[in-house]
Each structure stands twice: as structure tokens, then as C-alpha cells.
């Protein structure tokens, strides 16, 4: 079931907006009977919002009841991949047509951010991606990335948690427009060579996904706008992975789905590859000019 979320952070109301709303109400002239009629219709709209909230919770409860059934299917998919890898060892580990690198290719076909050549060497160990929904005490979903033992970190599972708000703002209930993701939390990656990873902090990496920035409480903070934009993109991506990539992974692998949210990954990956081979290219150019 397709559940649409308004993937955005809450924007605090400013005094200027509040005053503008009050001024608009003051400038608009209604008769006494019109005012009463409008007030009654707004009360009915509040009843509609309450129904929408109940509907949203009902949808999440229904989705949760089917989660175990989906997991049975995903367990079979995992078993197919494990059996294939067991009986088809060897070959270039970075070869993109190889089912051994199933999730690497799926992410490169769907992930909107940067996956570098350095990341690819780690993502060949990615064995599965799952999503778990929780309705109590609050609504949230967790993306779980399962890794085989590798030389890079000790974690067997990396997680990203998205928290959802399904209730209207008590100070402004009419602004309610459905459930929204309002924050996310990553996890600590236990790198086997942390000093080496610190040296790579200047590079954009897929694994930045597990270390999202924290939005300042003060909207006047100079970093607020940039961090808010990053988080909005993050929220959209998390929901996209949950709703499309995980269930339709095989179609992303084969290329039958090509709805990646941007093409930056491909171009930046090519740039990264160019960086790694830059010295060889310069050597070849120098040789050809002699």
C-alpha cells in the first residue's frame, strides 16, 4: 500500500507570519451570519482532520500486520542471493553485472547521493536491506543494512531511524497535511581503522547517510537553512528506500526501474574514478607527446 508522507521538517512560526494572518482576518469583512457559518465549517473541518489521523494510524497498523509476510518473501530473496554467491565465487568483485554485488548495483541505480569507488569496495559486502515499522509508543520506521564480515567495520547491521508525526499541531491544527517525518537518527560505525577513516572525512561518502546533521532549534541560526535542506532530502530518500527500493530491488538491479531521484551519483562516481586514475592518465599523455 502506497502511503504518502509530507517529507519535511517543521518550520517554526515567526511573529511576522502570525501578524500577517491576523491582519488578513481583520481586513476580510464578513457579516455576522457569514462569520458563524465559517466558524461552523471550520469545526467540521477539525472533525475531518481527526478522521484523517485515525485513518493514518489504521493504515500503519495494517502495514505492520503485513510486515511478517513481507519478511518471509525477503528471507527467500536473501536465500536466493546467498545460494548464488555460494556456488558462483570468483570474478571481479566490482563487476556491476554480477548478482554477487546485487545490493551495490541496486543502490547505485536508486541512491540519490554520492557512492564513491571507496564505498563500492565496502558495499560489495552488503547482504540485505530491510525496513521495520513501529507504531508504539511513537510511529517510526528503521532501515537496516546487513553486512557480511569485512575488513572495514565490525558492525553486522547499520541502522537509520525515521520518526513520524501523525498528529496536527495543537497551535495550528488547520495546517495539518498528513503524517510527516520530523527527525532521523543514524548509528555509530565501528571502523576497524578509525584513523584512516578520519582522513577521508573530506570526501563525500555513502556512509555519511548514517550520520545526519542535527537541525538547530533556532531558525535564525546561519546553518539552519542548509541543514534543513539536507534533512528534507534525507527524509525523502529514507521513505523512497522503504517504499520502492526494498520491495522492488530486483527491478532496480535489472534496470527495469530507472527513477533515481537524481543523476549526481553516476557523474560524481565517474569523477571519483577519474581522480583515482589521474596519475596514470597524465603519464599516458606525457608519453604520447614525446
Secondary structure, DSSP 8 states (H G I E B T S, - for coil): --------------HHHHHHHHHHHHHS---HHHHHHHHHHHHHHHHHHHHHHHHHHHHHHHHHHHHHHHHHHHHHHHHHHHHHHHHS--S-TT-TT-GGGHHHHHHHHH--S---HHHHHHHTTEEEEEEEEE-SSS-EEEEEEEE-S-SSBS-SEEEEEEEEE-S--TT-GGG--S-EEEEEE-----BTTHHHHHHTTTS--GGGGGS-----S-TTSTTHHHHHHHHHHHHHHHHHIIIIITTTHHHHHHTS----S-SHHHHHHHHHHHHHTHHHHHHHHHHHT-
